[in-house]
Amino acid sequence: MSEAMQLTLPKSGSIEAYMQSAYNIPMLTAEKEHDLATRLYNENDLQAA
Protein backbone atom coordinates (compact mmCIF):
# COMPACT_ATOMS: atom_id res chain seq x y z
CA MET A 1 0.00 0.00 0.00
CA SER A 2 1.98 2.93 -1.25
CA GLU A 3 -0.70 5.51 -1.82
CA ALA A 4 -0.72 8.55 0.43
CA MET A 5 -3.63 10.87 1.04
CA GLN A 6 -3.32 14.62 0.94
CA LEU A 7 -5.35 16.05 3.78
CA THR A 8 -6.46 19.64 3.89
CA LEU A 9 -6.69 20.91 7.43
CA PRO A 10 -9.31 23.52 8.24
CA LYS A 11 -7.96 26.95 9.06
CA SER A 12 -10.70 27.76 11.56
CA GLY A 13 -9.26 25.49 14.25
CA SER A 14 -12.66 24.42 15.55
CA ILE A 15 -13.36 20.86 16.62
CA GLU A 16 -16.38 20.85 14.30
CA ALA A 17 -14.19 21.65 11.29
CA TYR A 18 -11.72 18.95 12.34
CA MET A 19 -14.48 16.36 12.70
CA GLN A 20 -15.92 17.28 9.29
CA SER A 21 -12.48 16.73 7.74
CA ALA A 22 -12.13 13.40 9.54
CA TYR A 23 -15.50 12.20 8.24
CA ASN A 24 -14.26 12.76 4.67
CA ILE A 25 -11.47 10.18 5.06
CA PRO A 26 -12.58 6.79 3.72
CA MET A 27 -12.75 3.97 6.27
CA LEU A 28 -11.10 0.59 5.75
CA THR A 29 -13.32 -2.43 5.46
CA ALA A 30 -12.86 -5.05 8.18
CA GLU A 31 -11.38 -7.40 5.57
CA LYS A 32 -8.84 -4.81 4.36
CA GLU A 33 -7.87 -3.89 7.93
CA HIS A 34 -7.33 -7.58 8.78
CA ASP A 35 -5.26 -8.08 5.62
CA LEU A 36 -3.03 -5.11 6.42
CA ALA A 37 -2.59 -6.17 10.04
CA THR A 38 -1.71 -9.71 8.97
CA ARG A 39 0.85 -8.43 6.45
CA LEU A 40 2.41 -6.17 9.07
CA TYR A 41 2.57 -8.92 11.71
CA ASN A 42 3.61 -11.87 9.53
CA GLU A 43 5.81 -10.16 6.96
CA ASN A 44 6.93 -7.01 8.80
CA ASP A 45 5.46 -5.13 5.82
CA LEU A 46 5.80 -1.49 6.86
CA GLN A 47 3.79 -0.41 3.80
CA ALA A 48 0.82 -2.17 5.42
CA ALA A 49 1.18 0.01 8.51
N, C-alpha and C positions, 0 to 999 in steps of 0.2 A: 504494500500500500504506500505509494509514493506521492499521492496527490496531497496538496496542502490547500487549505481554505484561506482566503483573504477575508478577514473580518473587519468590518467598519464599526468602530466604537462611537457611540453617541457623544456629542460634545456637551450635552446638557448636564451630564453627571448624575442624573436622577436614577433611582433604583428601577423606576418604571421603564425608562429608556433602556437600561441594561437588560431587564427581563424581556422586553420586546425583541432586542437583538438576539438574546439566547434562544427564544422561541423560533427564530428563523434558521437555526442550525439544524440540519437533518439528523434524526436519531438513527442509531444502528438498530438493525433487527436483532432479535435474540440469537438467531443463527449466526449472523455475521460477527456479533460480539464474542460468541463462543469460539468461532473459528479463529479470530484474532488472538484471543487469550490462549488457545491451544498452541498456535504457532509461536507465540512469545514464550510460553512455558517449555514446550518440547524442543523447539529449534533455536531458542534464543534470538528469534527474529525481531530485531528492534524496529523494523518497519511496521510490524504489527502493533507496536505500542502506540 
